[in-house]
Amino acid sequence: MNAASPLPAFAIELKGLRKTYTGGKTPPKEALKGIDLEVPRGSIFGLLGPNGAGKSTTINILAGLVNRTAGEVFVFGIDVARNPRRARRAIGVVPQELNLDAFFTPRQALELQAGLYGVPKRERRTMAILEAVGLADKADAYARSLSGGMRRRLLVAKALVHSPPVVILDEPTAGVDVELRRSLWRHMRQLNAQGVTVVLTTHYLEEAQEMCDRIAIIDNGEVVACDDTGNLLRRLDEKELTLTFAEPPDVLPPALDALGARLIEGGRVVVQYHPSKAKVGDILEATRDAGLTISDLATREADLEELFVRLTGTH
């Protein structure tokens, strides 16, 4: 993209993307079955799915590591097939595997990566990037001496050396501690605030629900859902209200029984309801009509994990 070119609406655009693996004695395997997907520029986007759904194949095609069978792929408005080098410069991928040269220091690894991307020495930000990912004090330590969490940070740093407008994180927090996870997401939010589009694949669905403003779920090589995170959760249209009473009842009052409530241990009452059809006020009014005094209440909303299980059949 030159200075005069307008910024694209989508950081990533997939049109009818297909990939079939062939060869050997095994029958052809269709990994992607005509995926259409748009990742809005400037978003934090979740790409979720069970193992074998096609996430890694999609990422490898975007990174130029795997050739597509059919369809079109655009990264920041650049056709990956027609301009593979320009497309690679527009994207930074943090792989799931810790593929680092054990005899390079973080400083050397970033300088080499910057050289591979043609970043002039005067424009390199090696120490600034290492500082951002918490590795400035390890700049000259061999990679083999770094902990697993530090190596994960180094992978993030390598993906940022050419200042790509799109960053893909493939299971970035798998096996890392809570503090590293928090610091990584803090940095990703900072990058996103500067306009960088962040694409995340993760098996930590709570993490995706908290971080992503839009999510696509793929299963068996097809997109089964794609929407803003809030809209996806509203699809379930389920909430649960737990009521604790000053004087716990021995039996469920008829007014609450009519709402589908159930009596649980300790005389508490649980009501599962659909917000589109019922309101909390109706439940509280039925409780009051039954002569019960509420001492505490708690609500629980359906989460992304429940939707994921329903859409993919994964437990």
Residue pairs with C-beta under 8 A, 6 or more apart in sequence:
1 7
1 8
1 76
1 77
1 78
1 90
5 77
7 41
7 77
8 41
8 74
8 76
8 77
9 40
9 41
10 38
10 39
10 40
10 41
10 74
10 77
11 39
11 40
11 41
11 42
11 43
11 45
11 75
11 76
11 165
11 166
11 197
11 199
12 37
12 38
12 39
12 45
12 62
12 74
12 75
12 76
12 166
12 197
12 199
13 37
13 38
13 39
13 72
13 73
13 74
14 35
14 36
14 37
14 38
14 58
14 71
14 72
14 73
14 74
15 36
15 71
15 72
15 73
15 74
16 34
16 35
16 36
16 70
16 71
16 72
17 32
17 34
17 35
17 36
17 37
17 58
17 61
17 68
17 70
17 71
17 72
17 73
18 30
18 32
18 33
18 34
18 35
18 68
18 69
18 70
18 71
19 30
19 31
19 32
19 54
19 57
19 61
19 66
19 68
19 69
20 28
20 29
20 30
20 31
20 69
21 28
21 29
21 31
22 28
22 29
30 221
31 54
31 57
31 221
32 54
32 57
32 58
32 61
32 68
32 69
32 71
32 221
33 220
33 221
33 222
34 70
34 71
34 222
35 54
35 58
35 71
35 218
35 221
35 222
35 223
36 223
37 216
37 223
37 226
39 45
39 166
39 197
39 199
39 214
40 197
40 214
41 76
41 165
41 197
42 192
42 195
42 196
42 197
43 192
43 197
43 198
43 212
43 213
43 214
44 188
44 189
44 192
44 197
44 198
44 200
44 211
44 212
44 213
44 214
45 197
45 198
45 199
45 200
45 212
45 213
45 214
45 215
45 216
46 199
46 200
46 201
46 202
46 208
46 211
46 212
46 214
46 215
46 216
46 229
47 55
47 58
47 59
47 199
47 200
47 201
47 215
47 216
47 218
48 55
48 201
48 202
48 205
48 208
48 215
48 216
48 217
48 218
48 308
49 55
49 217
49 218
49 219
49 312
50 219
50 312
50 314
52 220
53 218
53 219
53 220
53 221
53 312
54 218
54 220
54 221
54 222
55 170
55 201
55 218
56 96
56 170
57 66
58 218
59 93
59 168
59 170
59 201
60 66
61 67
61 68
61 73
61 80
62 73
62 75
62 80
62 91
62 93
62 168
63 88
63 91
63 93
63 168
64 80
64 84
64 87
64 88
68 81
72 79
72 81
73 79
73 80
73 81
73 87
74 80
74 87
75 87
75 90
75 91
75 166
76 87
76 90
76 91
76 165
76 166
78 86
78 87
78 90
79 87
80 87
89 117
89 162
89 164
90 164
90 165
90 166
91 164
91 166
91 167
91 168
92 159
92 160
92 161
92 162
92 164
92 166
92 167
92 168
93 159
93 167
93 168
93 170
94 155
94 156
94 158
94 159
94 167
94 168
94 169
94 170
94 172
95 155
95 170
96 170
96 171
96 174
98 148
98 151
98 152
98 155
99 155
100 109
100 143
100 151
100 154
100 155
101 109
101 143
102 142
102 143
102 144
103 142
103 143
103 144
104 112
104 142
104 143
105 139
105 140
105 141
105 142
105 143
106 130
106 135
106 138
106 139
106 140
106 141
106 143
106 146
106 154
106 157
107 126
107 127
107 130
107 139
107 140
109 143
109 154
109 157
109 158
110 124
110 126
110 129
110 130
110 157
110 158
110 161
111 124
111 126
113 158
113 161
113 162
114 124
114 126
114 161
114 162
117 161
117 162
119 161
119 162
124 161
125 161
125 163
126 139
126 161
127 136
127 139
129 157
129 160
129 161
130 136
130 138
130 139
130 157
132 157
132 160
132 187
132 190
133 153
133 154
133 156
133 157
133 183
133 184
133 187
134 153
134 183
135 150
135 153
135 154
135 157
138 146
138 150
143 151
143 154
146 154
148 175
148 176
149 176
149 177
149 180
152 172
152 173
152 176
152 180
152 184
153 180
153 184
156 169
156 172
156 184
156 187
159 167
160 167
160 191
164 196
165 195
165 196
165 197
166 196
166 197
166 199
167 188
167 191
167 196
167 197
167 198
167 199
168 199
168 200
168 201
169 188
169 198
169 199
169 200
169 201
169 202
170 201
171 201
171 202
171 203
172 184
172 200
172 202
173 180
173 181
173 184
173 202
173 204
173 207
174 202
174 203
176 184
181 207
185 207
185 211
188 198
188 211
191 198
192 198
200 207
200 208
200 211
200 212
202 208
205 303
205 304
205 305
205 308
206 303
206 304
206 305
208 215
208 304
209 229
209 233
209 303
209 304
212 229
213 228
213 229
214 226
214 227
214 228
214 229
215 225
215 226
215 227
215 228
215 229
215 232
215 304
216 223
216 225
216 226
217 223
217 224
217 225
217 226
217 307
217 308
217 311
217 312
218 224
219 311
219 312
219 313
224 311
224 312
225 232
225 235
225 307
225 311
227 235
229 304
232 304
232 307
233 301
233 302
233 303
233 304
233 307
235 307
236 302
236 306
236 307
236 310
237 274
237 275
237 276
237 302
238 272
238 273
238 274
238 275
238 301
238 302
238 306
239 272
239 273
239 274
239 275
239 299
239 300
239 301
239 302
240 270
240 271
240 272
240 273
240 299
240 300
240 301
241 270
241 271
241 272
241 273
241 280
241 283
241 297
241 298
241 299
242 268
242 269
242 270
242 271
242 297
242 298
242 299
242 300
243 268
243 269
243 270
243 271
243 283
243 287
243 292
243 294
243 296
243 297
244 266
244 267
244 268
244 294
244 295
244 296
244 297
245 267
245 268
245 269
245 292
245 293
245 294
245 295
246 293
246 294
246 295
247 292
247 293
248 266
248 267
248 268
249 263
249 267
249 269
249 290
249 292
250 267
251 263
252 261
252 262
252 263
252 269
253 286
253 287
253 290
253 291
253 292
254 290
255 286
255 287
255 289
255 290
256 269
256 271
256 283
256 286
256 287
256 290
258 286
259 271
259 273
259 278
259 282
259 283
259 286
260 271
260 272
260 273
261 269
261 270
261 271
261 283
262 269
262 270
262 271
263 269
264 270
269 287
271 283
273 283
280 299
284 294
287 294
308 314
309 315
